[in-house]
């Protein structure tokens, strides 16, 4: 049975990222699949805290020898990642 992808808040900001991070840790802990999917298709706003959450997701997966697959990344997140110089970290 395939697990549903992790879906962060539609506003990945300083005010929501702590709750999303707790949910992400739980998702990673409970998911036994080799590829963890994060569905970003419903994200409408992202600040540096949101980027930090995505970087943490990549780190968690690496730590557990899993692949973190970011799906449906909006252009606004891609642009912010490029501006902040972390687009290489978030690349597949």
Order of alpha helices (4+ residues) and beta strands (2+ residues): beta-alpha-beta-beta-alpha-beta-alpha-alpha
